[in-house]
């Protein structure tokens, strides 16, 4: 028998959700501040390096002309040879020009690895320098996820069940898992450059839940009253959180790839903040590994969903809209993994395929839940 509804816990849950959304917003601003401040600092380093190179070049020219000015031990021929040598040094790349400065690693991590194009460390390890805005942003994110987690738990207490019964609960729990997974990955890898993406998406999900999908605390519809709800939905939400990270990395991969090509062609580096982001290849490799893990989880999501369908409706597969789109997502990511591993689909093609897979997830959890009738029509609206 379902437990009684605790409206007080439900009301406090909504308050905690709003507080979490506000905290995420401030954290989002802090992550954006970190990108802007670091970009400005890197430009100042470049300017100082350029001034030092120009001063060194001027000193070389001055010393080469000094014997001529003094008129001691130097012929016109030697002066010409010395000046010619100095000019040659300036034109064959020994003195950094605009392109060289754009491609020189300036951060400690980039310098250590020599990644080129002034990009962050390819292995995404933490560097020695302290980025205060980034630290503030991470601290706020931790505070936000603790408040958010309390809100999710209070929603579960208020409803007397797991809080995964309607669109409001799907969005709030999904946002919580996306941020929590992001923080867990931060323990081993410096993915703070993803903060604006992840926190921005979490804020959007929280606002959408509160404004468009708010649902009062209530009992589950009969179709969801099963222990398979915990197994099926928990794996789906965790997999979706991992796919959220790879979506952000794939989007940044496209931007970084374009930037690298522009700089290599001698163009101006107009995206200075991207120097905190690893190379396109590093982003692609990590995204591929995370997608492989998330794909395994999505495979279990599909399998457990079929088992649950047989328990609830007496068949494993019925071509319901939700079932079809869950399978479509599986096919897209299976195609991504297969194409990259065996067909050489790397670079922008792999990134776009990963993005398409995530857009299918968004479509499945929003449009399908709201506008397609079927056995899975339990958005709560």
Secondary structure as UniProt FT lines:
FT   HELIX           7..70
FT   HELIX           76..91
FT   TURN            92..93
FT   HELIX           98..103
FT   HELIX           108..113
FT   TURN            117..118
FT   TURN            122..123
FT   HELIX           132..159
FT   HELIX           167..186
FT   TURN            187..188
FT   HELIX           192..194
FT   HELIX           195..211
FT   HELIX           222..224
FT   HELIX           228..264
FT   TURN            265..266
FT   HELIX           272..276
FT   HELIX           280..313
FT   HELIX           321..342
FT   HELIX           348..363
FT   HELIX           364..368
FT   HELIX           369..371
FT   TURN            375..376
//
